[in-house]
Amino acid sequence: MKLASEKYVGEEFSLCRAAEFAGVSIQQMARYLAERGISFFRQGIEEAERDVNEAESWLCNARSC
């Protein structure tokens, strides 16, 4: 898991690939990273805002706003 986390930090691996490489679940890899103070959430603020806007749009369409 140490090598996988190093590759994750170096942006060679995604979280999913790091977990696969280490032979653990994504949740286990995320927990391992978090325990070491490494963020496993790489989404920027602008991308998060776009996701929120898109989700709100879907909800509005589903409710016929």
C-alpha positions in Angstrom: 0.0 0.0 0.0 2.9 2.3 0.6 4.1 2.1 -3.0 0.6 2.5 -4.3 0.1 5.6 -2.1 3.4 7.1 -3.4 2.2 6.6 -6.9 -1.1 8.1 -6.0 0.5 11.2 -4.5 2.8 11.5 -7.6 -0.4 11.4 -9.7 0.8 8.2 -11.5 -2.3 6.3 -10.2 -5.9 7.2 -9.6 -7.4 6.1 -6.3 -9.0 3.1 -8.0 -5.7 2.1 -9.7 -3.8 2.5 -6.4 -6.3 0.2 -4.7 -6.1 -2.3 -7.4 -2.3 -2.2 -7.4 -2.2 -2.7 -3.6 -4.8 -5.5 -3.8 -7.3 -3.7 -1.5 -10.7 -2.1 -1.9 -11.1 1.5 -2.8 -12.5 2.2 0.7 -9.4 0.6 2.3 -7.1 2.6 0.1 -8.9 5.8 0.9 -8.8 5.0 4.6 -5.1 4.3 4.4 -4.5 7.6 2.6 -6.6 9.5 5.1 -4.8 8.0 8.0 -1.6 9.5 6.6 -3.1 12.9 6.0 -3.3 12.4 2.2 -6.5 13.7 0.6 -8.1 11.2 -1.7 -10.6 13.8 -3.0 -9.0 15.5 -6.0 -12.0 17.5 -7.4 -11.4 21.2 -7.7 -14.0 23.8 -6.5 -15.0 24.7 -10.1 -15.6 21.1 -11.0 -17.6 20.6 -7.8 -19.7 23.6 -8.5 -20.4 22.3 -12.1 -21.5 19.0 -10.6 -23.8 20.7 -8.1 -25.4 22.8 -10.9 -25.8 19.7 -13.1 -27.4 17.7 -10.2 -29.8 20.6 -9.4 -30.7 20.7 -13.1 -31.5 17.0 -13.1 -33.6 17.3 -10.0 -35.5 20.3 -11.4 -36.1 18.4 -14.7 -37.3 15.3 -12.7 -39.7 17.5 -10.7 -40.8 19.6 -13.8 -39.7 22.9 -12.2 
